[in-house]
Amino acid sequence: MAMRMTTVRLSEPLYRELQRMSELAGVSIAQWIREAAIAQLNFVKGVEYGRQQSLSDPNSQSDD
């Protein structure tokens, strides 16, 4: 799988917090950010899936 690279600019306090969190997790800051981005995308997809499911459920209540 091809990978793409991007640059992320962080304030010093945010960088230090990411450094602390990544050290606790035993991964690099880059890996921690990748995993956080994937988790965020999965959360958004799950919310959208749940919304679509509730719209297609004939037993769900409608605001109409």
Predicted model as a PDB file, atoms N, CA, C, CB and O in Angstrom, pLDDT in the B-factor column:
MODEL        1                                                                  
ATOM      1  N   MET A   1       0.846  -1.161   0.000  1.00 87.00           N  
ATOM      2  CA  MET A   1       0.000   0.000   0.000  1.00 87.00           C  
ATOM      3  C   MET A   1       0.900   1.236   0.000  1.00 87.00           C  
ATOM      4  CB  MET A   1      -0.967  -0.009   1.218  1.00 87.00           C  
ATOM      5  O   MET A   1       1.822   1.343   0.809  1.00 87.00           O  
ATOM      6  N   ALA A   2       0.627   2.151  -0.901  1.00 93.00           N  
ATOM      7  CA  ALA A   2       1.389   3.395  -0.952  1.00 93.00           C  
ATOM      8  C   ALA A   2       1.032   4.266   0.243  1.00 93.00           C  
ATOM      9  CB  ALA A   2       1.121   4.150  -2.273  1.00 93.00           C  
ATOM     10  O   ALA A   2      -0.116   4.294   0.685  1.00 93.00           O  
ATOM     11  N   MET A   3       2.008   4.961   0.748  1.00 88.00           N  
ATOM     12  CA  MET A   3       1.773   5.861   1.868  1.00 88.00           C  
ATOM     13  C   MET A   3       2.070   7.281   1.424  1.00 88.00           C  
ATOM     14  CB  MET A   3       2.638   5.472   3.096  1.00 88.00           C  
ATOM     15  O   MET A   3       2.909   7.509   0.552  1.00 88.00           O  
ATOM     16  N   ARG A   4       1.380   8.224   2.026  1.00 92.00           N  
ATOM     17  CA  ARG A   4       1.587   9.629   1.744  1.00 92.00           C  
ATOM     18  C   ARG A   4       2.170  10.285   2.986  1.00 92.00           C  
ATOM     19  CB  ARG A   4       0.266  10.319   1.311  1.00 92.00           C  
ATOM     20  O   ARG A   4       1.961   9.816   4.105  1.00 92.00           O  
ATOM     21  N   MET A   5       2.889  11.350   2.783  1.00 91.00           N  
ATOM     22  CA  MET A   5       3.507  12.062   3.898  1.00 91.00           C  
ATOM     23  C   MET A   5       2.905  13.460   3.980  1.00 91.00           C  
ATOM     24  CB  MET A   5       5.058  12.132   3.732  1.00 91.00           C  
ATOM     25  O   MET A   5       2.583  14.073   2.963  1.00 91.00           O  
ATOM     26  N   THR A   6       2.760  13.947   5.196  1.00 92.00           N  
ATOM     27  CA  THR A   6       2.288  15.308   5.410  1.00 92.00           C  
ATOM     28  C   THR A   6       3.062  15.914   6.574  1.00 92.00           C  
ATOM     29  CB  THR A   6       0.755  15.336   5.682  1.00 92.00           C  
ATOM     30  O   THR A   6       3.672  15.202   7.371  1.00 92.00           O  
ATOM     31  N   THR A   7       3.026  17.213   6.654  1.00 94.00           N  
ATOM     32  CA  THR A   7       3.684  17.921   7.746  1.00 94.00           C  
ATOM     33  C   THR A   7       2.620  18.473   8.675  1.00 94.00           C  
ATOM     34  CB  THR A   7       4.602  19.059   7.215  1.00 94.00           C  
ATOM     35  O   THR A   7       1.624  19.042   8.228  1.00 94.00           O  
ATOM     36  N   VAL A   8       2.836  18.302   9.955  1.00 93.00           N  
ATOM     37  CA  VAL A   8       1.916  18.824  10.956  1.00 93.00           C  
ATOM     38  C   VAL A   8       2.700  19.795  11.831  1.00 93.00           C  
ATOM     39  CB  VAL A   8       1.268  17.670  11.810  1.00 93.00           C  
ATOM     40  O   VAL A   8       3.745  19.449  12.384  1.00 93.00           O  
ATOM     41  N   ARG A   9       2.192  20.984  11.944  1.00 96.00           N  
ATOM     42  CA  ARG A   9       2.844  21.985  12.797  1.00 96.00           C  
ATOM     43  C   ARG A   9       2.113  22.034  14.133  1.00 96.00           C  
ATOM     44  CB  ARG A   9       2.856  23.398  12.115  1.00 96.00           C  
ATOM     45  O   ARG A   9       0.887  22.132  14.182  1.00 96.00           O  
ATOM     46  N   LEU A  10       2.879  21.965  15.204  1.00 96.00           N  
ATOM     47  CA  LEU A  10       2.309  21.909  16.547  1.00 96.00           C  
ATOM     48  C   LEU A  10       2.938  22.975  17.421  1.00 96.00           C  
ATOM     49  CB  LEU A  10       2.507  20.520  17.171  1.00 96.00           C  
ATOM     50  O   LEU A  10       4.119  23.290  17.279  1.00 96.00           O  
ATOM     51  N   SER A  11       2.147  23.525  18.321  1.00 98.00           N  
ATOM     52  CA  SER A  11       2.708  24.435  19.310  1.00 98.00           C  
ATOM     53  C   SER A  11       3.594  23.627  20.258  1.00 98.00           C  
ATOM     54  CB  SER A  11       1.580  25.188  20.092  1.00 98.00           C  
ATOM     55  O   SER A  11       3.457  22.407  20.356  1.00 98.00           O  
ATOM     56  N   GLU A  12       4.473  24.290  20.932  1.00 98.00           N  
ATOM     57  CA  GLU A  12       5.369  23.596  21.863  1.00 98.00           C  
ATOM     58  C   GLU A  12       4.612  22.869  22.973  1.00 98.00           C  
ATOM     59  CB  GLU A  12       6.343  24.586  22.477  1.00 98.00           C  
ATOM     60  O   GLU A  12       4.945  21.725  23.281  1.00 98.00           O  
ATOM     61  N   PRO A  13       3.599  23.500  23.588  1.00 98.00           N  
ATOM     62  CA  PRO A  13       2.852  22.769  24.631  1.00 98.00           C  
ATOM     63  C   PRO A  13       2.140  21.521  24.084  1.00 98.00           C  
ATOM     64  CB  PRO A  13       1.821  23.699  25.280  1.00 98.00           C  
ATOM     65  O   PRO A  13       2.121  20.481  24.743  1.00 98.00           O  
ATOM     66  N   LEU A  14       1.563  21.623  22.895  1.00 97.00           N  
ATOM     67  CA  LEU A  14       0.895  20.469  22.309  1.00 97.00           C  
ATOM     68  C   LEU A  14       1.907  19.381  21.977  1.00 97.00           C  
ATOM     69  CB  LEU A  14       0.116  20.876  21.052  1.00 97.00           C  
ATOM     70  O   LEU A  14       1.648  18.200  22.212  1.00 97.00           O  
ATOM     71  N   TYR A  15       3.046  19.762  21.439  1.00 97.00           N  
ATOM     72  CA  TYR A  15       4.088  18.783  21.124  1.00 97.00           C  
ATOM     73  C   TYR A  15       4.534  18.043  22.386  1.00 97.00           C  
ATOM     74  CB  TYR A  15       5.294  19.475  20.457  1.00 97.00           C  
ATOM     75  O   TYR A  15       4.683  16.821  22.376  1.00 97.00           O  
ATOM     76  N   ARG A  16       4.747  18.792  23.470  1.00 98.00           N  
ATOM     77  CA  ARG A  16       5.171  18.157  24.725  1.00 98.00           C  
ATOM     78  C   ARG A  16       4.120  17.176  25.239  1.00 98.00           C  
ATOM     79  CB  ARG A  16       5.455  19.222  25.791  1.00 98.00           C  
ATOM     80  O   ARG A  16       4.458  16.103  25.739  1.00 98.00           O  
ATOM     81  N   GLU A  17       2.835  17.552  25.114  1.00 97.00           N  
ATOM     82  CA  GLU A  17       1.769  16.653  25.562  1.00 97.00           C  
ATOM     83  C   GLU A  17       1.709  15.405  24.685  1.00 97.00           C  
ATOM     84  CB  GLU A  17       0.411  17.377  25.546  1.00 97.00           C  
ATOM     85  O   GLU A  17       1.527  14.300  25.196  1.00 97.00           O  
ATOM     86  N   LEU A  18       1.860  15.570  23.371  1.00 96.00           N  
ATOM     87  CA  LEU A  18       1.895  14.415  22.478  1.00 96.00           C  
ATOM     88  C   LEU A  18       3.094  13.532  22.779  1.00 96.00           C  
ATOM     89  CB  LEU A  18       1.928  14.867  21.018  1.00 96.00           C  
ATOM     90  O   LEU A  18       3.001  12.305  22.730  1.00 96.00           O  
ATOM     91  N   GLN A  19       4.204  14.151  23.086  1.00 97.00           N  
ATOM     92  CA  GLN A  19       5.407  13.393  23.419  1.00 97.00           C  
ATOM     93  C   GLN A  19       5.167  12.562  24.684  1.00 97.00           C  
ATOM     94  CB  GLN A  19       6.616  14.345  23.614  1.00 97.00           C  
ATOM     95  O   GLN A  19       5.546  11.392  24.746  1.00 97.00           O  
ATOM     96  N   ARG A  20       4.542  13.168  25.679  1.00 97.00           N  
ATOM     97  CA  ARG A  20       4.242  12.468  26.933  1.00 97.00           C  
ATOM     98  C   ARG A  20       3.301  11.292  26.674  1.00 97.00           C  
ATOM     99  CB  ARG A  20       3.615  13.439  27.965  1.00 97.00           C  
ATOM    100  O   ARG A  20       3.534  10.184  27.157  1.00 97.00           O  
ATOM    101  N   MET A  21       2.237  11.542  25.909  1.00 96.00           N  
ATOM    102  CA  MET A  21       1.260  10.494  25.640  1.00 96.00           C  
ATOM    103  C   MET A  21       1.852   9.366  24.800  1.00 96.00           C  
ATOM    104  CB  MET A  21       0.048  11.080  24.938  1.00 96.00           C  
ATOM    105  O   MET A  21       1.577   8.193  25.049  1.00 96.00           O  
ATOM    106  N   SER A  22       2.656   9.718  23.819  1.00 97.00           N  
ATOM    107  CA  SER A  22       3.244   8.675  22.968  1.00 97.00           C  
ATOM    108  C   SER A  22       4.254   7.836  23.748  1.00 97.00           C  
ATOM    109  CB  SER A  22       3.922   9.305  21.737  1.00 97.00           C  
ATOM    110  O   SER A  22       4.353   6.627  23.536  1.00 97.00           O  
ATOM    111  N   GLU A  23       4.998   8.470  24.646  1.00 97.00           N  
ATOM    112  CA  GLU A  23       5.939   7.717  25.486  1.00 97.00           C  
ATOM    113  C   GLU A  23       5.198   6.734  26.386  1.00 97.00           C  
ATOM    114  CB  GLU A  23       6.788   8.677  26.340  1.00 97.00           C  
ATOM    115  O   GLU A  23       5.643   5.603  26.583  1.00 97.00           O  
ATOM    116  N   LEU A  24       4.056   7.178  26.934  1.00 97.00           N  
ATOM    117  CA  LEU A  24       3.251   6.281  27.775  1.00 97.00           C  
ATOM    118  C   LEU A  24       2.740   5.093  26.973  1.00 97.00           C  
ATOM    119  CB  LEU A  24       2.068   7.042  28.396  1.00 97.00           C  
ATOM    120  O   LEU A  24       2.633   3.983  27.495  1.00 97.00           O  
ATOM    121  N   ALA A  25       2.426   5.328  25.703  1.00 96.00           N  
ATOM    122  CA  ALA A  25       1.923   4.259  24.839  1.00 96.00           C  
ATOM    123  C   ALA A  25       3.057   3.426  24.248  1.00 96.00           C  
ATOM    124  CB  ALA A  25       1.077   4.847  23.717  1.00 96.00           C  
ATOM    125  O   ALA A  25       2.813   2.356  23.691  1.00 96.00           O  
ATOM    126  N   GLY A  26       4.287   3.903  24.366  1.00 97.00           N  
ATOM    127  CA  GLY A  26       5.423   3.161  23.834  1.00 97.00           C  
ATOM    128  C   GLY A  26       5.560   3.238  22.327  1.00 97.00           C  
ATOM    129  O   GLY A  26       6.092   2.327  21.694  1.00 97.00           O  
ATOM    130  N   VAL A  27       5.074   4.336  21.754  1.00 97.00           N  
ATOM    131  CA  VAL A  27       5.158   4.523  20.299  1.00 97.00           C  
ATOM    132  C   VAL A  27       5.719   5.918  20.017  1.00 97.00           C  
ATOM    133  CB  VAL A  27       3.750   4.336  19.619  1.00 97.00           C  
ATOM    134  O   VAL A  27       5.825   6.756  20.912  1.00 97.00           O  
ATOM    135  N   SER A  28       6.072   6.143  18.756  1.00 96.00           N  
ATOM    136  CA  SER A  28       6.545   7.465  18.357  1.00 96.00           C  
ATOM    137  C   SER A  28       5.372   8.445  18.298  1.00 96.00           C  
ATOM    138  CB  SER A  28       7.267   7.398  16.988  1.00 96.00           C  
ATOM    139  O   SER A  28       4.211   8.038  18.253  1.00 96.00           O  
ATOM    140  N   ILE A  29       5.690   9.720  18.300  1.00 96.00           N  
ATOM    141  CA  ILE A  29       4.641  10.734  18.159  1.00 96.00           C  
ATOM    142  C   ILE A  29       3.914  10.533  16.831  1.00 96.00           C  
ATOM    143  CB  ILE A  29       5.239  12.171  18.245  1.00 96.00           C  
ATOM    144  O   ILE A  29       2.687  10.625  16.775  1.00 96.00           O  
ATOM    145  N   ALA A  30       4.662  10.261  15.763  1.00 94.00           N  
ATOM    146  CA  ALA A  30       4.040  10.051  14.450  1.00 94.00           C  
ATOM    147  C   ALA A  30       3.046   8.892  14.495  1.00 94.00           C  
ATOM    148  CB  ALA A  30       5.116   9.782  13.381  1.00 94.00           C  
ATOM    149  O   ALA A  30       1.948   8.994  13.950  1.00 94.00           O  
ATOM    150  N   GLN A  31       3.427   7.796  15.141  1.00 95.00           N  
ATOM    151  CA  GLN A  31       2.524   6.645  15.236  1.00 95.00           C  
ATOM    152  C   GLN A  31       1.307   6.988  16.069  1.00 95.00           C  
ATOM    153  CB  GLN A  31       3.246   5.434  15.836  1.00 95.00           C  
ATOM    154  O   GLN A  31       0.192   6.596  15.725  1.00 95.00           O  
ATOM    155  N   TRP A  32       1.501   7.714  17.159  1.00 96.00           N  
ATOM    156  CA  TRP A  32       0.391   8.099  18.024  1.00 96.00           C  
ATOM    157  C   TRP A  32      -0.599   8.949  17.240  1.00 96.00           C  
ATOM    158  CB  TRP A  32       0.901   8.864  19.268  1.00 96.00           C  
ATOM    159  O   TRP A  32      -1.809   8.747  17.345  1.00 96.00           O  
ATOM    160  N   ILE A  33      -0.095   9.901  16.454  1.00 95.00           N  
ATOM    161  CA  ILE A  33      -0.958  10.761  15.643  1.00 95.00           C  
ATOM    162  C   ILE A  33      -1.683   9.942  14.578  1.00 95.00           C  
ATOM    163  CB  ILE A  33      -0.136  11.885  14.983  1.00 95.00           C  
ATOM    164  O   ILE A  33      -2.874  10.149  14.350  1.00 95.00           O  
ATOM    165  N   ARG A  34      -0.979   9.012  13.922  1.00 94.00           N  
ATOM    166  CA  ARG A  34      -1.639   8.156  12.923  1.00 94.00           C  
ATOM    167  C   ARG A  34      -2.785   7.383  13.548  1.00 94.00           C  
ATOM    168  CB  ARG A  34      -0.634   7.181  12.291  1.00 94.00           C  
ATOM    169  O   ARG A  34      -3.885   7.342  12.997  1.00 94.00           O  
ATOM    170  N   GLU A  35      -2.531   6.768  14.697  1.00 95.00           N  
ATOM    171  CA  GLU A  35      -3.560   5.972  15.354  1.00 95.00           C  
ATOM    172  C   GLU A  35      -4.723   6.846  15.819  1.00 95.00           C  
ATOM    173  CB  GLU A  35      -2.966   5.215  16.540  1.00 95.00           C  
ATOM    174  O   GLU A  35      -5.878   6.426  15.750  1.00 95.00           O  
ATOM    175  N   ALA A  36      -4.430   8.044  16.286  1.00 95.00           N  
ATOM    176  CA  ALA A  36      -5.497   8.962  16.706  1.00 95.00           C  
ATOM    177  C   ALA A  36      -6.346   9.378  15.510  1.00 95.00           C  
ATOM    178  CB  ALA A  36      -4.902  10.211  17.396  1.00 95.00           C  
ATOM    179  O   ALA A  36      -7.568   9.483  15.620  1.00 95.00           O  
ATOM    180  N   ALA A  37      -5.702   9.616  14.369  1.00 95.00           N  
ATOM    181  CA  ALA A  37      -6.445   9.992  13.162  1.00 95.00           C  
ATOM    182  C   ALA A  37      -7.344   8.844  12.716  1.00 95.00           C  
ATOM    183  CB  ALA A  37      -5.476  10.387  12.023  1.00 95.00           C  
ATOM    184  O   ALA A  37      -8.493   9.070  12.335  1.00 95.00           O  
ATOM    185  N   ILE A  38      -6.836   7.624  12.759  1.00 96.00           N  
ATOM    186  CA  ILE A  38      -7.635   6.457  12.374  1.00 96.00           C  
ATOM    187  C   ILE A  38      -8.809   6.288  13.335  1.00 96.00           C  
ATOM    188  CB  ILE A  38      -6.763   5.175  12.356  1.00 96.00           C  
ATOM    189  O   ILE A  38      -9.927   5.998  12.907  1.00 96.00           O  
ATOM    190  N   ALA A  39      -8.559   6.468  14.624  1.00 96.00           N  
ATOM    191  CA  ALA A  39      -9.635   6.348  15.608  1.00 96.00           C  
ATOM    192  C   ALA A  39     -10.711   7.400  15.355  1.00 96.00           C  
ATOM    193  CB  ALA A  39      -9.079   6.486  17.038  1.00 96.00           C  
ATOM    194  O   ALA A  39     -11.902   7.098  15.440  1.00 96.00           O  
ATOM    195  N   GLN A  40     -10.310   8.612  15.049  1.00 97.00           N  
ATOM    196  CA  GLN A  40     -11.271   9.684  14.772  1.00 97.00           C  
ATOM    197  C   GLN A  40     -12.099   9.356  13.532  1.00 97.00           C  
ATOM    198  CB  GLN A  40     -10.541  11.029  14.584  1.00 97.00           C  
ATOM    199  O   GLN A  40     -13.319   9.521  13.536  1.00 97.00           O  
ATOM    200  N   LEU A  41     -11.442   8.895  12.481  1.00 96.00           N  
ATOM    201  CA  LEU A  41     -12.169   8.520  11.262  1.00 96.00           C  
ATOM    202  C   LEU A  41     -13.158   7.385  11.536  1.00 96.00           C  
ATOM    203  CB  LEU A  41     -11.182   8.101  10.156  1.00 96.00           C  
ATOM    204  O   LEU A  41     -14.290   7.417  11.052  1.00 96.00           O  
ATOM    205  N   ASN A  42     -12.736   6.392  12.304  1.00 95.00           N  
ATOM    206  CA  ASN A  42     -13.636   5.287  12.644  1.00 95.00           C  
ATOM    207  C   ASN A  42     -14.822   5.762  13.464  1.00 95.00           C  
ATOM    208  CB  ASN A  42     -12.885   4.207  13.405  1.00 95.00           C  
ATOM    209  O   ASN A  42     -15.940   5.284  13.272  1.00 95.00           O  
ATOM    210  N   PHE A  43     -14.591   6.697  14.377  1.00 96.00           N  
ATOM    211  CA  PHE A  43     -15.677   7.254  15.182  1.00 96.00           C  
ATOM    212  C   PHE A  43     -16.688   7.957  14.283  1.00 96.00           C  
ATOM    213  CB  PHE A  43     -15.126   8.232  16.242  1.00 96.00           C  
ATOM    214  O   PHE A  43     -17.892   7.734  14.408  1.00 96.00           O  
ATOM    215  N   VAL A  44     -16.207   8.800  13.384  1.00 95.00           N  
ATOM    216  CA  VAL A  44     -17.096   9.530  12.478  1.00 95.00           C  
ATOM    217  C   VAL A  44     -17.877   8.565  11.595  1.00 95.00           C  
ATOM    218  CB  VAL A  44     -16.292  10.512  11.608  1.00 95.00           C  
ATOM    219  O   VAL A  44     -19.078   8.740  11.389  1.00 95.00           O  
ATOM    220  N   LYS A  45     -17.196   7.545  11.072  1.00 94.00           N  
ATOM    221  CA  LYS A  45     -17.880   6.542  10.240  1.00 94.00           C  
ATOM    222  C   LYS A  45     -18.934   5.796  11.059  1.00 94.00           C  
ATOM    223  CB  LYS A  45     -16.858   5.537   9.643  1.00 94.00           C  
ATOM    224  O   LYS A  45     -20.020   5.511  10.553  1.00 94.00           O  
ATOM    225  N   GLY A  46     -18.628   5.479  12.307  1.00 93.00           N  
ATOM    226  CA  GLY A  46     -19.587   4.788  13.162  1.00 93.00           C  
ATOM    227  C   GLY A  46     -20.806   5.641  13.455  1.00 93.00           C  
ATOM    228  O   GLY A  46     -21.930   5.139  13.447  1.00 93.00           O  
ATOM    229  N   VAL A  47     -20.597   6.920  13.712  1.00 91.00           N  
ATOM    230  CA  VAL A  47     -21.718   7.831  13.943  1.00 91.00           C  
ATOM    231  C   VAL A  47     -22.582   7.903  12.695  1.00 91.00           C  
ATOM    232  CB  VAL A  47     -21.216   9.240  14.337  1.00 91.00           C  
ATOM    233  O   VAL A  47     -23.808   7.834  12.782  1.00 91.00           O  
ATOM    234  N   GLU A  48     -21.956   8.041  11.543  1.00 89.00           N  
ATOM    235  CA  GLU A  48     -22.703   8.105  10.283  1.00 89.00           C  
ATOM    236  C   GLU A  48     -23.456   6.799  10.033  1.00 89.00           C  
ATOM    237  CB  GLU A  48     -21.752   8.403   9.106  1.00 89.00           C  
ATOM    238  O   GLU A  48     -24.611   6.822   9.608  1.00 89.00           O  
ATOM    239  N   TYR A  49     -22.818   5.679  10.290  1.00 90.00           N  
ATOM    240  CA  TYR A  49     -23.479   4.382  10.122  1.00 90.00           C  
ATOM    241  C   TYR A  49     -24.705   4.299  11.040  1.00 90.00           C  
ATOM    242  CB  TYR A  49     -22.490   3.216  10.424  1.00 90.00           C  
ATOM    243  O   TYR A  49     -25.782   3.887  10.610  1.00 90.00           O  
ATOM    244  N   GLY A  50     -24.533   4.690  12.296  1.00 89.00           N  
ATOM    245  CA  GLY A  50     -25.649   4.665  13.243  1.00 89.00           C  
ATOM    246  C   GLY A  50     -26.784   5.569  12.807  1.00 89.00           C  
ATOM    247  O   GLY A  50     -27.954   5.223  12.967  1.00 89.00           O  
ATOM    248  N   ARG A  51     -26.449   6.716  12.261  1.00 88.00           N  
ATOM    249  CA  ARG A  51     -27.470   7.645  11.780  1.00 88.00           C  
ATOM    250  C   ARG A  51     -28.221   7.032  10.606  1.00 88.00           C  
ATOM    251  CB  ARG A  51     -26.837   8.991  11.372  1.00 88.00           C  
ATOM    252  O   ARG A  51     -29.448   7.105  10.540  1.00 88.00           O  
ATOM    253  N   GLN A  52     -27.486   6.433   9.686  1.00 88.00           N  
ATOM    254  CA  GLN A  52     -28.124   5.798   8.537  1.00 88.00           C  
ATOM    255  C   GLN A  52     -29.011   4.632   8.980  1.00 88.00           C  
ATOM    256  CB  GLN A  52     -27.061   5.308   7.540  1.00 88.00           C  
ATOM    257  O   GLN A  52     -30.103   4.442   8.444  1.00 88.00           O  
ATOM    258  N   GLN A  53     -28.545   3.862   9.950  1.00 87.00           N  
ATOM    259  CA  GLN A  53     -29.335   2.735  10.448  1.00 87.00           C  
ATOM    260  C   GLN A  53     -30.632   3.229  11.080  1.00 87.00           C  
ATOM    261  CB  GLN A  53     -28.523   1.914  11.467  1.00 87.00           C  
ATOM    262  O   GLN A  53     -31.693   2.647  10.854  1.00 87.00           O  
ATOM    263  N   SER A  54     -30.552   4.294  11.868  1.00 86.00           N  
ATOM    264  CA  SER A  54     -31.763   4.789  12.529  1.00 86.00           C  
ATOM    265  C   SER A  54     -32.742   5.375  11.517  1.00 86.00           C  
ATOM    266  CB  SER A  54     -31.404   5.843  13.582  1.00 86.00           C  
ATOM    267  O   SER A  54     -33.955   5.300  11.712  1.00 86.00           O  
ATOM    268  N   LEU A  55     -32.216   5.962  10.429  1.00 84.00           N  
ATOM    269  CA  LEU A  55     -33.109   6.498   9.398  1.00 84.00           C  
ATOM    270  C   LEU A  55     -33.817   5.383   8.636  1.00 84.00           C  
ATOM    271  CB  LEU A  55     -32.327   7.377   8.423  1.00 84.00           C  
ATOM    272  O   LEU A  55     -34.941   5.562   8.168  1.00 84.00           O  
ATOM    273  N   SER A  56     -33.160   4.235   8.512  1.00 84.00           N  
ATOM    274  CA  SER A  56     -33.763   3.138   7.757  1.00 84.00           C  
ATOM    275  C   SER A  56     -34.585   2.202   8.631  1.00 84.00           C  
ATOM    276  CB  SER A  56     -32.691   2.353   7.051  1.00 84.00           C  
ATOM    277  O   SER A  56     -35.226   1.287   8.114  1.00 84.00           O  
ATOM    278  N   ASP A  57     -34.579   2.414   9.951  1.00 77.00           N  
ATOM    279  CA  ASP A  57     -35.334   1.564  10.868  1.00 77.00           C  
ATOM    280  C   ASP A  57     -36.786   2.050  10.944  1.00 77.00           C  
ATOM    281  CB  ASP A  57     -34.682   1.561  12.280  1.00 77.00           C  
ATOM    282  O   ASP A  57     -37.046   3.148  11.436  1.00 77.00           O  
ATOM    283  N   PRO A  58     -37.723   1.243  10.464  1.00 76.00           N  
ATOM    284  CA  PRO A  58     -39.121   1.687  10.482  1.00 76.00           C  
ATOM    285  C   PRO A  58     -39.695   1.844  11.903  1.00 76.00           C  
ATOM    286  CB  PRO A  58     -39.970   0.702   9.703  1.00 76.00           C  
ATOM    287  O   PRO A  58     -40.722   2.496  12.092  1.00 76.00           O  
ATOM    288  N   ASN A  59     -39.036   1.253  12.878  1.00 77.00           N  
ATOM    289  CA  ASN A  59     -39.503   1.358  14.257  1.00 77.00           C  
ATOM    290  C   ASN A  59     -38.956   2.569  14.997  1.00 77.00           C  
ATOM    291  CB  ASN A  59     -39.136   0.123  15.004  1.00 77.00           C  
ATOM    292  O   ASN A  59     -39.384   2.864  16.113  1.00 77.00           O  
ATOM    293  N   SER A  60     -37.999   3.280  14.373  1.00 65.00           N  
ATOM    294  CA  SER A  60     -37.432   4.447  15.041  1.00 65.00           C  
ATOM    295  C   SER A  60     -38.396   5.609  14.934  1.00 65.00           C  
ATOM    296  CB  SER A  60     -36.062   4.822  14.438  1.00 65.00           C  
ATOM    297  O   SER A  60     -39.170   5.701  13.981  1.00 65.00           O  
ATOM    298  N   GLN A  61     -38.349   6.499  15.919  1.00 63.00           N  
ATOM    299  CA  GLN A  61     -39.241   7.647  15.925  1.00 63.00           C  
ATOM    300  C   GLN A  61     -38.729   8.704  14.966  1.00 63.00           C  
ATOM    301  CB  GLN A  61     -39.379   8.224  17.338  1.00 63.00           C  
ATOM    302  O   GLN A  61     -37.523   8.900  14.817  1.00 63.00           O  
ATOM    303  N   SER A  62     -39.656   9.376  14.325  1.00 54.00           N  
ATOM    304  CA  SER A  62     -39.330  10.433  13.383  1.00 54.00           C  
ATOM    305  C   SER A  62     -39.706  11.776  13.990  1.00 54.00           C  
ATOM    306  CB  SER A  62     -40.051  10.217  12.032  1.00 54.00           C  
ATOM    307  O   SER A  62     -40.646  11.869  14.780  1.00 54.00           O  
ATOM    308  N   ASP A  63     -38.967  12.812  13.614  1.00 56.00           N  
ATOM    309  CA  ASP A  63     -39.264  14.170  14.088  1.00 56.00           C  
ATOM    310  C   ASP A  63     -40.338  14.836  13.235  1.00 56.00           C  
ATOM    311  CB  ASP A  63     -37.993  15.026  14.083  1.00 56.00           C  
ATOM    312  O   ASP A  63     -40.699  15.987  13.485  1.00 56.00           O  
ATOM    313  N   ASP A  64     -40.855  14.124  12.226  1.00 51.00           N  
ATOM    314  CA  ASP A  64     -41.848  14.721  11.303  1.00 51.00           C  
ATOM    315  C   ASP A  64     -43.195  14.876  11.942  1.00 51.00           C  
ATOM    316  CB  ASP A  64     -41.990  13.882  10.053  1.00 51.00           C  
ATOM    317  O   ASP A  64     -44.130  15.358  11.303  1.00 51.00           O  
TER     318      ASP A  64                                                      
ENDMDL                                                                          
END                                                                             
